[in-house]
């Protein structure tokens, strides 16, 4: 399944989901005996970015597992960047649109556009993929993805990831200098 806006330098396992480089995704799709080259070409646009490889009982379950893995990667990305975090995700999750407009008044007529939604695209180099694999906290959350009986710690870690992934970056701040009120 395509992951729009994700450029990844090395395959990355996040729980039961393997995120693939575009070339690897295309290679795997073309090796499948029941998938014709014409079918791969039809989905070529979706394979311009990274892709997710996941085994699940149903397509809906595969989407859910992939969405959770992407949430882990998205929050990890927020920890390694210092600027506004571009978005990536399953098609439809990281929406972006250009809205054209016309300005018409008594003295000026002009056109323009404005962007709504997320700026797409995030690149993970090999060192960042290794840092994700070495991160105990992110691996704890990833181990809960698809687990039939996650521990309380795994469940809470994944819940925190889901919440942080859905918040705009400017609303997530680390404020170490804020003092707690004394009770």
Secondary structure, DSSP 8 states (H G I E B T S, - for coil): -EEBTEEESS-EEETTEEEE-HHHHHHHHHH-TT--HHHHHHTGGGGSSEEEE---SSHHHHHHHHHHHHHHHHHHHHHH-SS---B-BSTTTS-EEEEEEEEE-SS-EEEEEEEEE--B-EEE-HHHHHHHHH-HHHHHHHHHTT-TT--HHHHHHHHHHHHHHHS-GGG----TT------
